[in-house]
Amino acid sequence: MPSTYSDAMLRHLVGEAQRALRIQDPVGRADIISGQIQPYAGWALRWAIEDCRKAGMSWQQIAAMLGRSYPSLLRQFEAGGPVYTARAAHSPDTRNYDGQTPLRRAATALVQHMRGLGMRPDAFTYAHLYELVDKLASAMTVIDDPAPLLQATRDVVALAERLRQYAQPFKVEGERETWDVIDELKACYERDRGQIEAAHQIQAAAAEFQRPLMQAPGFTRPL
């Protein structure tokens, strides 16, 4: 059972997110995200971790669930402040250089939601989108070429747009949340597609440049 602290912080985050959505000024929106949503999300996670501990989960289990190492997570928690698991990218050697992280996160969430809807045979969204979402899941296993992921995303978004008017009103629990994730997937695709393709071209060119030149048959380097 989540604590009242965790519930209160999540309600605060929802309120701040709604306030940010109402603001059309990008400076004001960035100020809310930076000054309210991002810091308080760390506190919400801290209290959620406390709830996990009270429920009997070990630190190793929590760290694995959050995708962080046990020592790193424990150091943050013992410091007494908010806990963060997202890592900023400061160079090409850190995360998200290829621009795919938000798109892959949204795609993963959609696959998970769709599998949940599979328990309900009367779910309109599952019946019409499952096949393409399953192909999206397969495309995510390709890590050296973004083309399959982009194509699968494009197919899901295109079909979803055609089905949207028939999907509402939502009759099955979880369908509204699934369509929220589809909207997130679409936003990530439209925003990041160019960056993803450009990053892949740069990486491919760099790999080609680093390939050793083949020596001609019979050629010997003079001493």
PyRosetta script that sets phi, psi and omega in degrees:
from pyrosetta import init, pose_from_sequence

init()
pose = pose_from_sequence("MPSTYSDAMLRHLVGEAQRALRIQDPVGRADIISGQIQPYAGWALRWAIEDCRKAGMSWQQIAAMLGRSYPSLLRQFEAGGPVYTARAAHSPDTRNYDGQTPLRRAATALVQHMRGLGMRPDAFTYAHLYELVDKLASAMTVIDDPAPLLQATRDVVALAERLRQYAQPFKVEGERETWDVIDELKACYERDRGQIEAAHQIQAAAAEFQRPLMQAPGFTRPL")
pose.set_psi(1, 120.5)
pose.set_omega(1, 179.0)
pose.set_phi(2, -61.0)
pose.set_psi(2, 148.2)
pose.set_omega(2, -179.8)
pose.set_phi(3, -77.0)
pose.set_psi(3, 163.7)
pose.set_omega(3, 177.1)
pose.set_phi(4, -66.1)
pose.set_psi(4, -29.2)
pose.set_omega(4, 177.3)
pose.set_phi(5, -64.2)
pose.set_psi(5, -45.5)
pose.set_omega(5, -179.8)
pose.set_phi(6, -63.6)
pose.set_psi(6, -44.2)
pose.set_omega(6, 178.7)
pose.set_phi(7, -61.4)
pose.set_psi(7, -44.4)
pose.set_omega(7, -178.1)
pose.set_phi(8, -63.9)
pose.set_psi(8, -40.8)
pose.set_omega(8, -179.2)
pose.set_phi(9, -67.9)
pose.set_psi(9, -38.9)
pose.set_omega(9, 178.6)
pose.set_phi(10, -66.2)
pose.set_psi(10, -38.5)
pose.set_omega(10, 176.1)
pose.set_phi(11, -63.4)
pose.set_psi(11, -38.3)
pose.set_omega(11, 177.0)
pose.set_phi(12, -63.0)
pose.set_psi(12, -42.8)
pose.set_omega(12, 179.7)
pose.set_phi(13, -63.4)
pose.set_psi(13, -41.6)
pose.set_omega(13, 178.0)
pose.set_phi(14, -61.6)
pose.set_psi(14, -43.1)
pose.set_omega(14, 179.1)
pose.set_phi(15, -62.9)
pose.set_psi(15, -42.2)
pose.set_omega(15, 179.3)
pose.set_phi(16, -68.3)
pose.set_psi(16, -37.5)
pose.set_omega(16, 177.9)
pose.set_phi(17, -64.7)
pose.set_psi(17, -40.2)
pose.set_omega(17, 177.4)
pose.set_phi(18, -65.8)
pose.set_psi(18, -37.4)
pose.set_omega(18, 177.4)
pose.set_phi(19, -65.2)
pose.set_psi(19, -40.3)
pose.set_omega(19, 178.3)
pose.set_phi(20, -64.7)
pose.set_psi(20, -37.3)
pose.set_omega(20, 178.7)
pose.set_phi(21, -64.4)
pose.set_psi(21, -32.2)
pose.set_omega(21, -179.1)
pose.set_phi(22, -76.6)
pose.set_psi(22, -18.4)
pose.set_omega(22, -177.9)
pose.set_phi(23, -86.4)
pose.set_psi(23, 124.9)
pose.set_omega(23, 179.5)
pose.set_phi(24, -92.2)
pose.set_psi(24, -15.8)
pose.set_omega(24, 178.4)
pose.set_phi(25, -76.7)
pose.set_psi(25, 117.9)
pose.set_omega(25, -177.2)
pose.set_phi(26, -62.5)
pose.set_psi(26, -30.5)
pose.set_omega(26, 179.1)
pose.set_phi(27, -67.3)
pose.set_psi(27, -45.3)
pose.set_omega(27, 178.1)
pose.set_phi(28, -63.7)
pose.set_psi(28, -38.8)
pose.set_omega(28, 179.2)
pose.set_phi(29, -65.9)
pose.set_psi(29, -43.3)
pose.set_omega(29, 178.8)
pose.set_phi(30, -63.0)
pose.set_psi(30, -36.3)
pose.set_omega(30, 179.7)
pose.set_phi(31, -63.9)
pose.set_psi(31, -41.2)
pose.set_omega(31, 179.4)
pose.set_phi(32, -67.5)
pose.set_psi(32, -43.6)
pose.set_omega(32, -179.3)
pose.set_phi(33, -62.5)
pose.set_psi(33, -45.2)
pose.set_omega(33, -176.9)
pose.set_phi(34, -73.4)
pose.set_psi(34, -41.3)
pose.set_omega(34, -173.3)
pose.set_phi(35, -89.8)
pose.set_psi(35, -20.4)
pose.set_omega(35, -175.9)
pose.set_phi(36, -122.2)
pose.set_psi(36, -59.9)
pose.set_omega(36, -171.2)
pose.set_phi(37, -66.0)
pose.set_psi(37, -51.2)
pose.set_omega(37, -175.9)
pose.set_phi(38, -64.3)
pose.set_psi(38, -48.2)
pose.set_omega(38, 179.7)
pose.set_phi(39, -65.0)
pose.set_psi(39, -44.3)
pose.set_omega(39, -176.2)
pose.set_phi(40, -70.9)
pose.set_psi(40, -23.3)
pose.set_omega(40, 174.7)
pose.set_phi(41, -63.1)
pose.set_psi(41, -35.4)
pose.set_omega(41, 177.4)
pose.set_phi(42, -65.5)
pose.set_psi(42, -37.2)
pose.set_omega(42, 176.6)
pose.set_phi(43, -70.0)
pose.set_psi(43, -39.3)
pose.set_omega(43, 178.1)
pose.set_phi(44, -61.4)
pose.set_psi(44, -40.1)
pose.set_omega(44, 178.7)
pose.set_phi(45, -67.0)
pose.set_psi(45, -38.8)
pose.set_omega(45, 178.8)
pose.set_phi(46, -58.1)
pose.set_psi(46, -46.8)
pose.set_omega(46, -178.1)
pose.set_phi(47, -71.0)
pose.set_psi(47, -30.4)
pose.set_omega(47, 175.3)
pose.set_phi(48, -66.2)
pose.set_psi(48, -37.7)
pose.set_omega(48, 176.9)
pose.set_phi(49, -65.0)
pose.set_psi(49, -40.6)
pose.set_omega(49, 176.6)
pose.set_phi(50, -59.4)
pose.set_psi(50, -40.2)
pose.set_omega(50, 178.2)
pose.set_phi(51, -64.0)
pose.set_psi(51, -39.0)
pose.set_omega(51, 177.7)
pose.set_phi(52, -63.1)
pose.set_psi(52, -40.6)
pose.set_omega(52, 179.0)
pose.set_phi(53, -64.4)
pose.set_psi(53, -42.2)
pose.set_omega(53, 179.5)
pose.set_phi(54, -65.5)
pose.set_psi(54, -26.8)
pose.set_omega(54, 178.8)
pose.set_phi(55, -80.6)
pose.set_psi(55, -2.1)
pose.set_omega(55, 175.2)
pose.set_phi(56, 101.2)
pose.set_psi(56, 4.8)
pose.set_omega(56, 179.7)
pose.set_phi(57, -75.8)
pose.set_psi(57, 143.0)
pose.set_omega(57, 177.5)
pose.set_phi(58, -81.8)
pose.set_psi(58, 162.8)
pose.set_omega(58, 177.2)
pose.set_phi(59, -62.1)
pose.set_psi(59, -36.5)
pose.set_omega(59, 178.9)
pose.set_phi(60, -63.5)
pose.set_psi(60, -41.0)
pose.set_omega(60, 178.6)
pose.set_phi(61, -65.1)
pose.set_psi(61, -42.8)
pose.set_omega(61, -179.7)
pose.set_phi(62, -66.0)
pose.set_psi(62, -43.2)
pose.set_omega(62, -180.0)
pose.set_phi(63, -61.9)
pose.set_psi(63, -41.7)
pose.set_omega(63, 178.9)
pose.set_phi(64, -65.0)
pose.set_psi(64, -39.5)
pose.set_omega(64, 179.3)
pose.set_phi(65, -63.2)
pose.set_psi(65, -37.0)
pose.set_omega(65, -176.8)
pose.set_phi(66, -89.5)
pose.set_psi(66, -5.9)
pose.set_omega(66, 178.5)
pose.set_phi(67, 73.7)
pose.set_psi(67, 27.7)
pose.set_omega(67, 178.1)
pose.set_phi(68, -124.4)
pose.set_psi(68, 158.9)
pose.set_omega(68, 177.2)
pose.set_phi(69, -72.4)
pose.set_psi(69, 150.8)
pose.set_omega(69, -179.7)
pose.set_phi(70, -59.9)
pose.set_psi(70, -46.6)
pose.set_omega(70, -179.6)
pose.set_phi(71, -62.4)
pose.set_psi(71, -40.6)
pose.set_omega(71, -179.1)
pose.set_phi(72, -63.8)
pose.set_psi(72, -44.3)
pose.set_omega(72, -179.6)
pose.set_phi(73, -65.9)
pose.set_psi(73, -42.3)
pose.set_omega(73, -178.3)
pose.set_phi(74, -66.2)
pose.set_psi(74, -37.4)
pose.set_omega(74, 178.1)
pose.set_phi(75, -61.4)
pose.set_psi(75, -44.2)
pose.set_omega(75, 178.3)
pose.set_phi(76, -62.3)
pose.set_psi(76, -43.8)
pose.set_omega(76, -175.8)
pose.set_phi(77, -66.7)
pose.set_psi(77, -43.1)
pose.set_omega(77, -178.1)
pose.set_phi(78, -70.4)
pose.set_psi(78, -17.9)
pose.set_omega(78, 176.9)
pose.set_phi(79, -70.5)
pose.set_psi(79, -17.3)
pose.set_omega(79, 174.7)
pose.set_phi(80, 89.2)
pose.set_psi(80, 1.8)
pose.set_omega(80, -178.0)
pose.set_phi(81, -110.2)
pose.set_psi(81, -162.1)
pose.set_omega(81, 179.0)
pose.set_phi(82, -66.8)
pose.set_psi(82, 159.7)
pose.set_omega(82, -179.6)
pose.set_phi(83, -117.5)
pose.set_psi(83, 130.3)
pose.set_omega(83, -179.8)
pose.set_phi(84, -124.4)
pose.set_psi(84, 139.8)
pose.set_omega(84, 177.7)
pose.set_phi(85, -114.9)
pose.set_psi(85, -17.4)
pose.set_omega(85, 177.6)
pose.set_phi(86, -74.8)
pose.set_psi(86, 140.0)
pose.set_omega(86, -179.0)
pose.set_phi(87, -113.6)
pose.set_psi(87, 130.9)
pose.set_omega(87, 179.9)
pose.set_phi(88, -74.0)
pose.set_psi(88, 149.2)
pose.set_omega(88, 176.4)
pose.set_phi(89, -98.8)
pose.set_psi(89, 118.3)
pose.set_omega(89, -178.2)
pose.set_phi(90, -112.7)
pose.set_psi(90, -6.7)
pose.set_omega(90, -178.5)
pose.set_phi(91, -160.0)
pose.set_psi(91, 167.8)
pose.set_omega(91, 177.4)
pose.set_phi(92, -60.2)
pose.set_psi(92, -15.1)
pose.set_omega(92, -179.3)
pose.set_phi(93, -87.5)
pose.set_psi(93, -6.6)
pose.set_omega(93, 179.7)
pose.set_phi(94, -102.1)
pose.set_psi(94, -169.0)
pose.set_omega(94, -169.4)
pose.set_phi(95, -70.3)
pose.set_psi(95, 154.9)
pose.set_omega(95, 170.2)
pose.set_phi(96, 66.5)
pose.set_psi(96, 24.1)
pose.set_omega(96, 175.8)
pose.set_phi(97, -62.5)
pose.set_psi(97, -32.8)
pose.set_omega(97, -178.7)
pose.set_phi(98, -84.6)
pose.set_psi(98, -0.4)
pose.set_omega(98, 176.5)
pose.set_phi(99, 75.0)
pose.set_psi(99, 5.8)
pose.set_omega(99, -171.9)
pose.set_phi(100, -91.9)
pose.set_psi(100, -10.8)
pose.set_omega(100, -172.1)
pose.set_phi(101, -57.0)
pose.set_psi(101, -52.7)
pose.set_omega(101, -179.8)
pose.set_phi(102, -62.2)
pose.set_psi(102, -39.4)
pose.set_omega(102, -179.7)
pose.set_phi(103, -65.1)
pose.set_psi(103, -44.4)
pose.set_omega(103, 179.6)
pose.set_phi(104, -66.2)
pose.set_psi(104, -35.6)
pose.set_omega(104, 178.1)
pose.set_phi(105, -64.4)
pose.set_psi(105, -44.7)
pose.set_omega(105, 179.5)
pose.set_phi(106, -66.4)
pose.set_psi(106, -39.9)
pose.set_omega(106, 179.3)
pose.set_phi(107, -64.1)
pose.set_psi(107, -41.3)
pose.set_omega(107, 178.2)
pose.set_phi(108, -62.3)
pose.set_psi(108, -43.2)
pose.set_omega(108, 178.9)
pose.set_phi(109, -62.5)
pose.set_psi(109, -39.6)
pose.set_omega(109, -179.8)
pose.set_phi(110, -65.3)
pose.set_psi(110, -42.3)
pose.set_omega(110, 178.2)
pose.set_phi(111, -60.0)
pose.set_psi(111, -42.5)
pose.set_omega(111, -180.0)
pose.set_phi(112, -65.6)
pose.set_psi(112, -43.4)
pose.set_omega(112, 178.5)
pose.set_phi(113, -63.7)
pose.set_psi(113, -40.0)
pose.set_omega(113, -178.0)
pose.set_phi(114, -66.2)
pose.set_psi(114, -37.7)
pose.set_omega(114, 177.6)
pose.set_phi(115, -66.0)
pose.set_psi(115, -33.9)
pose.set_omega(115, 175.8)
pose.set_phi(116, -65.2)
pose.set_psi(116, -40.0)
pose.set_omega(116, 178.7)
pose.set_phi(117, -68.0)
pose.set_psi(117, -21.3)
pose.set_omega(117, -179.8)
pose.set_phi(118, -62.5)
pose.set_psi(118, -17.4)
pose.set_omega(118, 177.3)
pose.set_phi(119, -76.3)
pose.set_psi(119, -10.6)
pose.set_omega(119, -178.9)
pose.set_phi(120, -116.4)
pose.set_psi(120, 100.2)
pose.set_omega(120, -176.2)
pose.set_phi(121, -64.0)
pose.set_psi(121, -16.5)
pose.set_omega(121, -179.3)
pose.set_phi(122, -93.0)
pose.set_psi(122, 9.1)
pose.set_omega(122, -178.3)
pose.set_phi(123, -76.8)
pose.set_psi(123, 116.0)
pose.set_omega(123, 179.9)
pose.set_phi(124, -60.1)
pose.set_psi(124, -44.0)
pose.set_omega(124, -176.3)
pose.set_phi(125, -62.5)
pose.set_psi(125, -43.3)
pose.set_omega(125, -179.9)
pose.set_phi(126, -64.7)
pose.set_psi(126, -44.3)
pose.set_omega(126, -175.9)
pose.set_phi(127, -60.5)
pose.set_psi(127, -34.5)
pose.set_omega(127, -173.0)
pose.set_phi(128, -101.4)
pose.set_psi(128, -20.4)
pose.set_omega(128, -175.2)
pose.set_phi(129, -114.3)
pose.set_psi(129, -10.5)
pose.set_omega(129, -173.0)
pose.set_phi(130, -58.2)
pose.set_psi(130, -44.9)
pose.set_omega(130, -175.5)
pose.set_phi(131, -59.1)
pose.set_psi(131, -44.9)
pose.set_omega(131, -179.6)
pose.set_phi(132, -71.4)
pose.set_psi(132, -34.9)
pose.set_omega(132, 177.8)
pose.set_phi(133, -68.0)
pose.set_psi(133, -34.3)
pose.set_omega(133, 176.2)
pose.set_phi(134, -64.5)
pose.set_psi(134, -38.3)
pose.set_omega(134, 175.7)
pose.set_phi(135, -66.9)
pose.set_psi(135, -33.8)
pose.set_omega(135, 176.1)
pose.set_phi(136, -63.2)
pose.set_psi(136, -40.8)
pose.set_omega(136, 178.0)
pose.set_phi(137, -61.6)
pose.set_psi(137, -40.8)
pose.set_omega(137, 178.2)
pose.set_phi(138, -66.9)
pose.set_psi(138, -37.6)
pose.set_omega(138, -179.0)
pose.set_phi(139, -65.3)
pose.set_psi(139, -29.3)
pose.set_omega(139, -178.7)
pose.set_phi(140, -69.9)
pose.set_psi(140, -14.6)
pose.set_omega(140, 178.5)
pose.set_phi(141, -79.3)
pose.set_psi(141, -12.2)
pose.set_omega(141, 178.1)
pose.set_phi(142, -87.8)
pose.set_psi(142, 114.5)
pose.set_omega(142, -174.6)
pose.set_phi(143, -108.2)
pose.set_psi(143, -12.0)
pose.set_omega(143, -176.7)
pose.set_phi(144, -100.0)
pose.set_psi(144, 0.7)
pose.set_omega(144, 179.3)
pose.set_phi(145, -151.0)
pose.set_psi(145, 118.1)
pose.set_omega(145, -177.2)
pose.set_phi(146, -77.8)
pose.set_psi(146, -8.5)
pose.set_omega(146, -174.8)
pose.set_phi(147, -57.3)
pose.set_psi(147, -47.2)
pose.set_omega(147, 179.1)
pose.set_phi(148, -60.4)
pose.set_psi(148, -40.2)
pose.set_omega(148, 179.4)
pose.set_phi(149, -64.8)
pose.set_psi(149, -44.3)
pose.set_omega(149, -179.4)
pose.set_phi(150, -65.6)
pose.set_psi(150, -41.2)
pose.set_omega(150, -179.6)
pose.set_phi(151, -66.6)
pose.set_psi(151, -43.7)
pose.set_omega(151, 179.9)
pose.set_phi(152, -64.6)
pose.set_psi(152, -39.2)
pose.set_omega(152, 177.1)
pose.set_phi(153, -63.8)
pose.set_psi(153, -44.6)
pose.set_omega(153, 179.7)
pose.set_phi(154, -59.6)
pose.set_psi(154, -41.0)
pose.set_omega(154, -179.8)
pose.set_phi(155, -66.1)
pose.set_psi(155, -42.9)
pose.set_omega(155, 179.9)
pose.set_phi(156, -64.0)
pose.set_psi(156, -46.9)
pose.set_omega(156, -177.6)
pose.set_phi(157, -63.5)
pose.set_psi(157, -42.0)
pose.set_omega(157, -178.4)
pose.set_phi(158, -63.4)
pose.set_psi(158, -45.5)
pose.set_omega(158, 180.0)
pose.set_phi(159, -68.2)
pose.set_psi(159, -38.7)
pose.set_omega(159, 179.6)
pose.set_phi(160, -60.9)
pose.set_psi(160, -38.8)
pose.set_omega(160, 179.2)
pose.set_phi(161, -64.2)
pose.set_psi(161, -36.2)
pose.set_omega(161, 178.5)
pose.set_phi(162, -72.3)
pose.set_psi(162, -29.4)
pose.set_omega(162, -176.3)
pose.set_phi(163, -90.4)
pose.set_psi(163, -15.8)
pose.set_omega(163, -169.5)
pose.set_phi(164, -52.6)
pose.set_psi(164, -46.0)
pose.set_omega(164, -175.8)
pose.set_phi(165, -66.7)
pose.set_psi(165, -22.4)
pose.set_omega(165, -179.4)
pose.set_phi(166, -92.4)
pose.set_psi(166, -15.4)
pose.set_omega(166, -176.1)
pose.set_phi(167, -78.9)
pose.set_psi(167, -22.9)
pose.set_omega(167, -177.6)
pose.set_phi(168, -101.1)
pose.set_psi(168, 150.3)
pose.set_omega(168, -2.0)
pose.set_phi(169, -71.4)
pose.set_psi(169, 147.4)
pose.set_omega(169, -178.3)
pose.set_phi(170, -70.6)
pose.set_psi(170, 128.6)
pose.set_omega(170, -175.7)
pose.set_phi(171, -108.1)
pose.set_psi(171, -12.3)
pose.set_omega(171, -175.9)
pose.set_phi(172, -118.0)
pose.set_psi(172, 135.8)
pose.set_omega(172, 178.8)
pose.set_phi(173, -59.4)
pose.set_psi(173, 131.0)
pose.set_omega(173, 179.0)
pose.set_phi(174, 100.5)
pose.set_psi(174, -14.4)
pose.set_omega(174, -178.2)
pose.set_phi(175, -70.7)
pose.set_psi(175, -40.3)
pose.set_omega(175, 179.4)
pose.set_phi(176, -59.4)
pose.set_psi(176, -45.0)
pose.set_omega(176, 179.1)
pose.set_phi(177, -63.1)
pose.set_psi(177, -36.5)
pose.set_omega(177, 178.7)
pose.set_phi(178, -63.6)
pose.set_psi(178, -41.0)
pose.set_omega(178, 179.0)
pose.set_phi(179, -70.6)
pose.set_psi(179, -29.6)
pose.set_omega(179, 173.0)
pose.set_phi(180, -62.5)
pose.set_psi(180, -39.9)
pose.set_omega(180, 178.6)
pose.set_phi(181, -68.7)
pose.set_psi(181, -37.2)
pose.set_omega(181, 176.5)
pose.set_phi(182, -61.2)
pose.set_psi(182, -40.9)
pose.set_omega(182, 177.3)
pose.set_phi(183, -63.5)
pose.set_psi(183, -38.6)
pose.set_omega(183, 177.4)
pose.set_phi(184, -65.5)
pose.set_psi(184, -42.1)
pose.set_omega(184, 178.2)
pose.set_phi(185, -60.5)
pose.set_psi(185, -43.8)
pose.set_omega(185, 179.1)
pose.set_phi(186, -62.0)
pose.set_psi(186, -43.8)
pose.set_omega(186, -179.6)
pose.set_phi(187, -63.1)
pose.set_psi(187, -42.3)
pose.set_omega(187, 178.8)
pose.set_phi(188, -64.4)
pose.set_psi(188, -41.6)
pose.set_omega(188, -179.9)
pose.set_phi(189, -63.0)
pose.set_psi(189, -48.7)
pose.set_omega(189, -177.7)
pose.set_phi(190, -66.1)
pose.set_psi(190, -35.0)
pose.set_omega(190, -177.8)
pose.set_phi(191, -78.9)
pose.set_psi(191, -39.7)
pose.set_omega(191, -166.8)
pose.set_phi(192, -106.6)
pose.set_psi(192, -6.6)
pose.set_omega(192, -175.0)
pose.set_phi(193, -55.6)
pose.set_psi(193, -47.5)
pose.set_omega(193, -178.5)
pose.set_phi(194, -61.5)
pose.set_psi(194, -41.9)
pose.set_omega(194, 179.3)
pose.set_phi(195, -65.4)
pose.set_psi(195, -40.6)
pose.set_omega(195, 179.8)
pose.set_phi(196, -62.6)
pose.set_psi(196, -46.4)
pose.set_omega(196, -179.6)
pose.set_phi(197, -65.4)
pose.set_psi(197, -41.4)
pose.set_omega(197, -179.9)
pose.set_phi(198, -65.3)
pose.set_psi(198, -42.6)
pose.set_omega(198, 179.7)
pose.set_phi(199, -62.4)
pose.set_psi(199, -39.4)
pose.set_omega(199, 179.4)
pose.set_phi(200, -65.6)
pose.set_psi(200, -40.2)
pose.set_omega(200, 178.0)
pose.set_phi(201, -62.5)
pose.set_psi(201, -40.2)
pose.set_omega(201, 178.9)
pose.set_phi(202, -65.6)
pose.set_psi(202, -44.0)
pose.set_omega(202, -179.9)
pose.set_phi(203, -65.5)
pose.set_psi(203, -39.6)
pose.set_omega(203, 179.3)
pose.set_phi(204, -65.6)
pose.set_psi(204, -41.9)
pose.set_omega(204, 179.0)
pose.set_phi(205, -65.2)
pose.set_psi(205, -39.6)
pose.set_omega(205, 179.4)
pose.set_phi(206, -65.8)
pose.set_psi(206, -40.8)
pose.set_omega(206, 179.1)
pose.set_phi(207, -65.0)
pose.set_psi(207, -39.1)
pose.set_omega(207, 178.5)
pose.set_phi(208, -65.5)
pose.set_psi(208, -39.6)
pose.set_omega(208, -179.2)
pose.set_phi(209, -66.1)
pose.set_psi(209, -32.7)
pose.set_omega(209, -176.6)
pose.set_phi(210, -83.7)
pose.set_psi(210, -9.3)
pose.set_omega(210, 178.7)
pose.set_phi(211, -65.5)
pose.set_psi(211, 134.4)
pose.set_omega(211, 179.6)
pose.set_phi(212, -67.5)
pose.set_psi(212, 141.9)
pose.set_omega(212, 177.5)
pose.set_phi(213, -68.9)
pose.set_psi(213, 136.3)
pose.set_omega(213, 179.8)
pose.set_phi(214, -76.6)
pose.set_psi(214, 133.6)
pose.set_omega(214, -179.7)
pose.set_phi(215, -81.3)
pose.set_psi(215, 135.3)
pose.set_omega(215, -178.8)
pose.set_phi(216, -66.0)
pose.set_psi(216, 144.2)
pose.set_omega(216, -180.0)
pose.set_phi(217, -57.5)
pose.set_psi(217, 135.6)
pose.set_omega(217, 176.1)
pose.set_phi(218, 79.5)
pose.set_psi(218, -2.1)
pose.set_omega(218, -177.4)
pose.set_phi(219, -85.3)
pose.set_psi(219, 130.4)
pose.set_omega(219, 176.5)
pose.set_phi(220, -121.6)
pose.set_psi(220, 137.2)
pose.set_omega(220, 179.6)
pose.set_phi(221, -76.3)
pose.set_psi(221, 131.2)
pose.set_omega(221, -178.9)
pose.set_phi(222, -65.7)
pose.set_psi(222, 145.4)
pose.set_omega(222, 178.9)
pose.set_phi(223, -74.9)
pose.dump_pdb("model.pdb")
